[in-house]
Amino acid sequence: MMELTSIQIIVLIAVALTIIKISFLIFKRSSFNEFTQSYVTSINNNQWLYFSIYYLLSIIIFYFIKTTTDITYTEITATTMFLAFLMNAALIGTNLYKNLNIDNYNWKMITLYSLFWIFIMYKALLEIFN
């Protein structure tokens, strides 16, 4: 029997969730729409809860990546940039940006996110120039 690493398990979970999501989007469009509306309402009512969950999950996954692989901060930064551009393309496809307004930003959340991102970029720069 194949023994999976924690990173492989995380990837398998992400792939399975993506397949389920795409299947609902294609075959159960009305159910997917109802779920999406419910999810959006829940996020709007519990912003800090969702932010904390996603932020904590990202830190945990980052920890697993750094402790179980030989990936460098430079490689993490490059991979993250790839995902950031991909996510921006997805957000543009959802027309999310048409209602974007800087006055509605939650600066506390953005600061926490940005500090973590700046830390990773700083470590990448240290790798590049040392």
C-alpha positions as CSV (number, residue, x, y, z in Angstrom):
1,M,0.0,0.0,0.0
2,M,1.2,3.4,-0.9
3,E,2.1,5.7,2.0
4,L,1.1,9.3,1.4
5,T,2.9,12.4,2.7
6,S,1.0,15.2,4.4
7,I,1.6,17.3,1.2
8,Q,0.1,14.6,-1.0
9,I,-2.9,14.3,1.3
10,I,-3.5,18.1,1.1
11,V,-3.2,18.0,-2.7
12,L,-5.6,15.0,-2.9
13,I,-8.2,16.8,-0.8
14,A,-7.9,20.0,-3.0
15,V,-8.3,17.9,-6.2
16,A,-11.3,16.1,-4.7
17,L,-13.0,19.3,-3.6
18,T,-12.3,20.8,-7.1
19,I,-13.9,17.9,-8.9
20,I,-16.9,18.0,-6.6
21,K,-17.3,21.8,-7.2
22,I,-16.9,21.5,-10.9
23,S,-19.4,18.6,-11.0
24,F,-22.0,20.6,-9.2
25,L,-21.3,23.6,-11.4
26,I,-21.9,21.5,-14.5
27,F,-24.6,19.0,-13.5
28,K,-26.5,20.8,-10.7
29,R,-26.2,24.4,-11.6
30,S,-29.2,25.5,-9.5
31,S,-27.9,23.6,-6.4
32,F,-24.4,25.1,-7.0
33,N,-26.0,28.6,-7.2
34,E,-28.0,28.0,-4.0
35,F,-24.8,26.8,-2.2
36,T,-22.8,29.8,-3.5
37,Q,-25.5,32.3,-2.3
38,S,-25.6,30.6,1.1
39,Y,-21.8,30.6,1.3
40,V,-21.6,34.3,0.4
41,T,-24.2,35.2,3.0
42,S,-22.4,33.2,5.6
43,I,-19.1,34.8,4.7
44,N,-20.7,38.3,4.9
45,N,-22.1,37.5,8.3
46,N,-18.9,35.9,9.7
47,Q,-16.0,37.6,8.0
48,W,-13.5,37.1,10.8
49,L,-14.4,33.5,11.2
50,Y,-13.8,32.6,7.5
51,F,-10.7,34.8,7.3
52,S,-9.3,33.2,10.4
53,I,-10.0,29.7,9.1
54,Y,-8.5,30.3,5.7
55,Y,-5.5,32.2,7.1
56,L,-4.8,29.5,9.7
57,L,-5.1,26.8,7.0
58,S,-2.7,28.7,4.8
59,I,-0.1,28.9,7.6
60,I,-0.6,25.2,8.4
61,I,-0.1,24.2,4.8
62,F,2.9,26.5,4.5
63,Y,4.4,24.8,7.6
64,F,3.9,21.3,6.0
65,I,5.4,22.5,2.8
66,K,8.5,23.9,4.5
67,T,9.0,21.0,6.9
68,T,8.4,18.1,4.5
69,T,10.0,19.4,1.3
70,D,13.2,21.1,0.2
71,I,11.3,23.9,-1.5
72,T,12.9,27.3,-1.1
73,Y,11.2,30.6,-0.3
74,T,12.1,31.7,-3.8
75,E,10.2,28.8,-5.2
76,I,7.3,29.4,-2.9
77,T,7.2,33.1,-4.0
78,A,7.3,32.1,-7.7
79,T,4.6,29.4,-7.2
80,T,2.5,31.9,-5.2
81,M,2.8,34.4,-8.0
82,F,1.6,31.8,-10.5
83,L,-1.5,31.1,-8.3
84,A,-2.1,34.8,-7.6
85,F,-2.3,35.5,-11.4
86,L,-4.5,32.5,-11.9
87,M,-6.8,33.6,-9.1
88,N,-6.9,37.1,-10.5
89,A,-8.0,35.7,-13.8
90,A,-10.7,33.7,-12.1
91,L,-11.9,36.8,-10.2
92,I,-12.0,38.8,-13.4
93,G,-14.1,36.0,-14.9
94,T,-16.6,36.3,-12.1
95,N,-17.0,40.1,-12.6
96,L,-16.0,40.6,-8.9
97,Y,-13.9,43.6,-9.6
98,K,-16.6,45.7,-11.1
99,N,-17.9,46.5,-7.6
100,L,-14.5,46.7,-6.0
101,N,-14.1,49.7,-3.8
102,I,-11.0,50.5,-1.6
103,D,-13.3,52.1,1.0
104,N,-14.8,48.6,1.7
105,Y,-11.5,46.9,2.4
106,N,-11.0,45.3,5.8
107,W,-7.6,46.8,6.5
108,K,-6.9,44.6,9.6
109,M,-7.4,41.4,7.5
110,I,-5.3,42.9,4.6
111,T,-2.5,43.8,7.0
112,L,-2.3,40.3,8.5
113,Y,-2.3,38.8,5.0
114,S,0.3,41.3,3.7
115,L,2.7,40.8,6.6
116,F,2.8,37.1,6.0
117,W,3.3,37.7,2.3
118,I,6.0,40.3,2.9
119,F,7.8,37.8,5.3
120,I,7.9,35.1,2.5
121,M,9.2,37.6,0.0
122,Y,11.8,38.9,2.4
123,K,13.0,35.3,3.0
124,A,13.1,34.8,-0.8
125,L,15.2,37.9,-1.2
126,L,17.6,36.7,1.5
127,E,18.0,33.4,-0.5
128,I,18.6,35.2,-3.7
129,F,21.2,37.7,-2.4
130,N,23.0,35.5,0.1
